[in-house]
Amino acid sequence: MNRQRWQICPPVPADIIAQRLQSVSSEREYITLLIIQLLENRGISNPTDFEPFLTADDRLAHAPRLLPDMDRAVTRMLRALLGDELIAVYGDFDADGITGTVLLMEGISRLGGRVVHYIPHRLDEGHGLNLPALQGLKQQGVSLVVTVDCGIGGGPEIKQGLNLGLDFIITDHHEVPDSLPPALAAIDPKRADSTYPFCELAGVGVALKLLQAVFEATNGNTDWEEYLDLVALGTVADMVPLGGENRYLVKRGIEVLNRSQRIGVQELVRCAGLQMGKLDEDSIGYMLGPRLNASGRMDHAVTSYELLMTTALEQARQLAAELESSNSERQRLTAEVYTNAREKLLLEGVDKPLLMIGEGSYPPGVVGVVAGKLANEFYRPTIVLQFDGEQARGSARSIPEFDILGALTECKALLTRFGGHRQAAGFIALKANVEKLHWQLQQIAARELADVDLRPAINIDAEIPIATVDAAMYKSISKLAPFGQGNQIPTFLSRKVRVLESRRVGATGDHLKLKLRNNRVVWDAIAFNQGNRETSSYIDIVYNLEQEDWNGRRLLRLNIVDFLPSL
């Protein structure tokens, strides 16, 4: 049995493809048979939606006032600005919350508002609003608190804040609880009564919508696009689906990011070994995002906030260096905890429907990353716990077939606090409740996953002859970028490919470099982290295309995701 499931998307029938091609203007030569198949695989089947998806322009954007409570929020913001009130922006400590906080701080300041920021400490305070922080803001003279990437589940804390005399505007994108918090405005596209056409905005995206609405209400100002570099950073780093409006925000945001005048961004890019002008979604997802997240994971997210806000070169260099150091330490600790947790799970057995492991020594800043790595490897919903006295903090990551937030909701009587999304959530529980919680979650997982093949799945867009792959095809499928959650890089299957050469590469031989042939076409290929696998004379390959710079030339190669001997 293959170690991974190969799931090939059903081919679109020839007559349907012909109909869709006829519906598309002949000037749109980039809409090919393959593109129509790729769009179908991503839920785009109406020809009128083809071009907006591929161009990812502002036709995908929506009016901010369609979001629930937006009018009330704008009215209150204008009153605060006109009354010279002190406004607090209260953001979460991840890259999404940090970028959203910077966005609102800059936008409110630009409108002449008096504004301060607050970002809680991951370990000392945890996610969301807390009473001591609100008391401190009130003592500073704050009268209005605007949240970013948090607050929708903070009903008790908001009630306490109201008693202090604070008003609240929530901007959030997390799942909405049964009862809305008693805020003056609760802006969240996931609200059941929302008429907003797109519900997958990141926290920074929702914050942008508030700023956009306030700008429009003040003087018709449309310069909000200059903040899209922040939106791209936060949206990609938070791994929200890159469909719908997020395609426009990220694509346009990457353009703004590549010419960003923010000294902090330039230094962050330099420290990461990247180049301004050559940044893409992978640059954010694998390099910039983890560095922005590192400060909140290892110490306090204020370092990342200050880096994005600073206008002083020396400070930017110092802060970027600090993030580089924090990220290196985060990588070291992640590897250490991952190895430890993995060994323990293997001893206990990983054939259960849900995995849970924990230890007091696990640093809380990396348990979420470790849970994600374990969930990907074993294809099980996975919870990693960190014990602190009588409390247990859990980070949960799941697979598409299992709603981990829904499962935690069923167990809420055992939890002190919880929240998150369908595939990523966190909670706090009494240590005494962990064993019972584990048992209940196992029962739920066993029920929900009874008929699920719990092997990692590779979604394959199409089976094609490798001889048809060329630069023109690569250029065509690149129209689907930016790639990410909900819009994976196109992945293909080609059968009976001849192996001309196979050798291990990398410092420790972790990777496999191949030279492959089909008819007269020869391809270079790389199979990352598969150096210990044997090849045969002919193999079936699952792969995507990538472009690399080599001595000033741009060359295509195959990135092998998986392979099997041909039958």
N, C-alpha and C positions, 0 to 999 in steps of 0.2 A: 504493500500500500504506500502511495506517495505520502511524504511527510506533510504536504500541504495540499489543500483542495484547489483544483483549477476550475474556476467557475467562468465559463465562456458565455458572454451575453448573447441572447438569441438574435440571430441575424434578422434585419428588417427585410420583409419580403420584397422581391424585385419590383413588383407592381406598385407597392407603396413608395419605394424609393423613386421610381419614375414619376409618380404623381407629385412628390415633394420637389423634385428637381424642376418640374414644369412650373411649379408655383413660385420658384425663385427667379429673380431677374437674371437674364443671361450675362449681365455685367458682373455678377457675383461669381466669377469663375473659381474662387477659392472654396465655394460650397460644392464639394465633390461627393461621390457615393460614400467614400470612407468618412467624410465629415458628417454626413447625415446619419451614419451608423453611430459615430461617436456622440453626436448630439442626442440621439435616441437613448443611448446608454445613460445619459445624464438627465433624462426626463424632459428633454426639449424635443417635442414632436410636431409642434405647430410651425409651419414655415414662416409665419410672421414673426416668430421669436428667434429665428436663426441669426439674422444679422445683428440685432441688439446684443445677443449673447456673445457673438464672436467679436464685435467691435468694443463691447464693454464700455459704452459711452454713457452720458448722463440720461439716456432714455431709461436706464435701469434704476435711476434715483427716484425718490418719492418725496412729496411735500411733507415737511416736518409736522405740520399741524394736523396730519392724519393720526399721529400718535395720541393715545389717550392722555388726557389732562394737560396737553401741551399749552392750550390757551391760558389755563389757570397758572401754569408755571411761568409763562412769559409775562403775564400781568404782575405776578409777584416779583419777578426779576426786575421789571421796569420800576416798580415802586421802590425796591431796594436801591437801584441805581440813582433814581431821582432824589431819594431821601438820604443819600450818602451813608447808607447802612453798611456795616461790616459783614461781608459774606464769607462763609467758609466752604471750601471745596474739600469734601471728605472722600478720598479715593482708596481703592484696594491696593495691596502691596505687590501685585504682579504687573507684568508689562502692560496689560490692558488697562488696569486701573491707573498706573503711573502716567501713561500717555494721555489718558482722558483727563487726569488731574491737570497736567501741564496745559492741555488744550483749553480747558475752562479758565484756568488762572490767566493765561495770556489773553484770551478773548474778553473776559470781564475787565481786565486791566485796560485793554484797548478801548473799551467803552467808558473809561473813566471811573470804574467801580473800585471800591476798596475791598480787597480780597486777601484771605490767608488760606493756607492749605493744611490738611491733616491726613497723614497716612499712618495707620496703626502698625505696630510691630507684630510680625507673624507669630512669634513665640509668646511674647508677653501679653498680647491683646487678642490675637486671633482675627479671623475674618469679621468684617461688618462693623456696625456701630457698637460703641460701648459707653456706658454712663460716665466713667471718669473723663474720657475724652470730651464728651459733650459738655460736662461741667467746666472743663478747662477752656473750651471755646467760648462758653457763655461769659466766663470771667474776663476773657480778652475783649468782650464787647460785641461778639457775634450775635446777630439776630436771625440770620437765615443760613441754613445748612443745605448745600446741594451735594448729593452723593454721586459717586461715579463707580459703576461696576459693583455696587453693593446697595443694601438698604431694603430691597423688596421683601426680605424675610425678617426684617428688624422691627416688627410691630412693638414688642415690649420696650425696646430701647427708645423708639420714637415716642411712645407714650411718656416715658420718663423725660425725654427732651422737651416735650410740649409743656410739662409741668415746670420746666426751667424757664419757659418763655421763648423757646426756639421754634421757628417755622422750618418745615422740611420740604424740599423738592427732591424726589428720588429719580435718578437715572440709572437704570439697571437692565440687564438682559437675562438674568437667571430665571429659572422656573418660578412661577407665581404661586404662593401658598393659597389655601382655600379662602383665607380672609386677607384683604389688602391692609397694609399698615395705615394708621390714621394720619398720613402725611397730607399736606396741602395739595400735592400733586405726586402721582406715582407713574412715571413714564417708563413703560416696559412693553416692547412689542409682543411679548408672550402673554400679555393679559388676554383673558377670554373675550373681553368686550372690545379688543383693539380692532380697528378697521385698517390698520397699516398693512400694506400689501406684502411686506417682507418681515419675517419674525426672527431672522438669524443675525441681526446686527450684533457686533461685539459691544462691550461696555463703552469703549471709546467712540463707537459709531453712534450710540444713543446720546452720548454727551455732545457730539458734533451736531446732532439734530436740534438739541436745545439751543446751542450757540447760534446755529443757522437761523432758527426762528426768532431769537432775540435780535440778531443783526437785522433781519428783515423788518422787525417791528420798530426799530429805532430810526434808521435812515435808509432803508433799502440796500444796505451794504451787502455786496455779494462776494467779498474777498475771503470768505471762509475756506475757499479751496487751498489757501496757503497752509492750512493746518492738516492737509491730507497726508503729509509725511508721517505725522503722529498717528493718524488713523490706520495707515498701512502697517506701521510697526506693531500697534496694539492688536489689530485684527488678525494678522498672520500669526503672531506670537500666541494668541489665545486659541488658535486652531478651531475657529468657527467655520462653518461651511462657506466655501468661496463660490457660491452661486448668487443669483439675483443681484441686489444692490451692492453686496460686498465685492462683486467682480469690478464694478466701476470704482468703488472707493479704494480698492487695493491697486488696480491697474493705474489709475490716475495718481494715487498716492505714491507709488513707486517712482513715477515720473518726477513728482515734487521732491521725493527723498533724494533722488540722484543729483539734484542741483541745490540741495538744502544748504542754506547759509548758517544753520545752527552749528556753532563751533563744537558743541558736545557730540553731535551726530558725526561730524567729520573726524573727530578724535576716536570715537567708538569704532568707526569704519577702519581707520588706520590701525588701531590696536588689534582688530580682528583679522588683519591681513587682506582686507578687501580694498576695492577702488571705487571712489565716487564716480558716478557715470556708468558703472557696470553692476549695479545692485539689482537683484531680482527677488522673487518671493523666497527662493532658497536661501539667499543671503540673510533674509530676516529670520526665517524659520530655524536655520541651523547655526547661525553665527550671531546676529545682532540681538534677536529675541532672548536667547539663553543668557547673554551677558546682562541685558536689562533686568531679567528675572533673578540673576544671581545675587544681587544685593539684598533683595527681600528674602531669599532663601537662606543666606548665610548670616545676615546681620539685620540691617534696616534698609528698606527700599528708598529712603531719602537720598542715598547716593545716586541712584539712577534718576530720581526726580531732579536733583541739583545739576546733574550732567546735562539734561535736556533743557534746563532753564538758563544755564550760565552763559554769559557773554564774554567771559575772560578766558583767554587762551591757556594760561598757566593752570587755572583751576580745572579747565576741561581736560587737560593732559593728566593732571593728578587724579581726577575722578575716573577717567577712562582706565587708567592704570590700576586703580583700586578694583574696578569691575573686572578687569582681566584677571587679577589675582583671585578675586572671589569666585569667578567662573572656574578657574583651574582647581580651586579647593572644592567647589561643588562637584566637579567631574570626579575628583579623587574619592570624595565621600560617597557619591552615587555608586561608583564601581565597587567600593568596599561593602556598602550596605546591600547592593544587588547580589554580590557573591554570597554573602552571609545568608540573606533571605532565600536565595535560590537553593542553596545546599539544604537548609532546613525544610523547605517545601518538598524537595526530592526525597528526603528521609521520611517525611510524613506521607508522601504519595500525592501525585498531582492528577489523579484520575477522578477527583471530586468535581462537582459542577461549579463550585466557588472556592477560591483559595483565600486564606487569611493567615497572616503571619505578623508577629510583632516582637518588639524588644525595647527595653527602657533606654538602651544606648543609641537607638537610631536617631539621627538628627532630624528634627521635624521638617527642615527645609528641603529634604531630598526624598521623603517617603512617597510623595505623589509621583515623582519621576520614576522611582523604582517600581511602584505599583503599575505604572504604564508599561514599563519594559517587561515585567513578569506577565502581565495580561497579554501582551503581544506574543511572547514566547510560548506560553502554555495555552493560549486561546481560552481563557477562563476569566470571568470577572474576578478581580483581585483586590484585596484590601491589605494595606500595610499599616500596622499600628505602631504608635510611639507612646510609651507609658511614662507618665509624670505623676508620681505619688499615687493618689487614688483615682486619677483621671487617665483615660485612654483617648488619644487623638487618632482618628483614622482617615487615611486618604484612599479613596476607592477609584479604580479605573475599570471600565467594562468593555464588552464586545458589542457589536451592533444588535445582536439578538437579545440582549438583556438590559433592561432599564434599571440601573443601579439606584437612581434616585427614587424610583417607584418602590423598590425593595426596601430602602431605608425608611420610606414613608410608612410602609406596613409595620415597621419595627419602631416607630417613633416613641412608643411608651418606654423603650429602653434607652433612649438617647436624650442627652442634655440639650444638644443643638445639632442641626444638620442642614445641608443645602447643597446646591450644585446643579448639574445637568444629568441628562439621561446616561451619558457614558463617563462622566467624571463628577465625583462628589466628595464631600468631606463631612466629618461628624466628630462630636465629642460625646463620650459616654463614661459612666462610672466603670472603673476597672472591674468591679464586682458583677457588672452586667455583661461583660464581654463574652463569656462562655455561652450564655443564653442567646445573646445577639448572634453569635457565630452559628449556633444551631438553627435559629429561625431563618437566617439568611440562606443556609444550606437547603432548608426545606423549600424556600421560595425559588431558589435557583434550580433545584431538582424538578420542581413543577414546571417552571418556565422553559427549561432547556431540555426537557425529556426527549424531544425528537430532533435535537440539533446535533449535527456532526461537529464535534468540538475539536476541529483541526483548523489551523489558520487558513484563511481563504485568500486566494489571489484572484482578483476580478480581472478577467481578460476581455478587452474590448472587441477583438476580432482575430480570427485565424487567417493569416495571409502568407503567401509565398515570400520568403526572404528576398527573392530576386526582384520583388516589386518595391522594395524599400530604397529610397534615394533622397537626395537633398530636397527635391521638390515636395516629396511627401512630408519631410520634416518641417519645411516652411509652412505647409498647409496645416498640419496638426498643431503647430505653434500658435495658431489663431485662437486655440482654446485656453491659452494661458491668461491670467495667472492660475497655476495649479495648486491644489491643496485639498483640505477636507471637503468632501462632496464633489470634487472635480479632480480626480487623480490624474497624474500624467498618463497619457494613453499607453496601454499595455497590450502587447500582441503575442500571438503564438505562431511559431513556424515549425513545421515538422520535417524530419529527415534531413537535418543539416549536417554536412560532413565536417568533422573535426580535423583540421590540418595540423594544429599545434595546440598544446595545452601545457602550461607551466605555472608553478606557484610564484607569486610575487608579494611584495610587502616586506617589512622588516622581519617579520616572523612567519612569512609564508601564509598569511591569512587569506589571501585573495587568489583568484584563478584568472590568468590571462589566456585568452583563446584566440585562435585564428580559424574562422569558419568559412565554409564554402557551400554555395548552392548554385548549380549550373556553372556559369562563368563568373559569378559574383563572389568576391572575397571580402569578409568583414573582420575588423578587429573587435574584440568583445572583452568585457571584464565582468567577473562574477565576484562581487564583494562578499567577504566572510564565508566563502565556500571553498577555500583552498584545500580542505581535507577531503573533498569529493573526487571520485574517479569519473572520468568520461569514457565513452565508448566511441567507436568509429563514426556512428551517426547518432545524433541526439535531437530530441524535441526541446525547443527553447521558449521560455516565456521571458519577455524583455521589453524595455522601452528604449527610445532613442535619446542620446545626449550629445551635445556639441562641446568639444574641447579645443582650446587654443594650443597650437603646437608650432613653435618657432614662427609666430606671426600668422599662421594659417589656421583656419577653423575647420576641424575635421569631425566627422560623425563617427560614433561608435555605438555598439550595442551594449546596454547595461543589462546583464542577465539577472533576472529575478529568481529563476528556478530552471532546472532542466532535468530530463529523464532520458534513458536510452530509448532510441526509436524502436518500435515494434516491427 
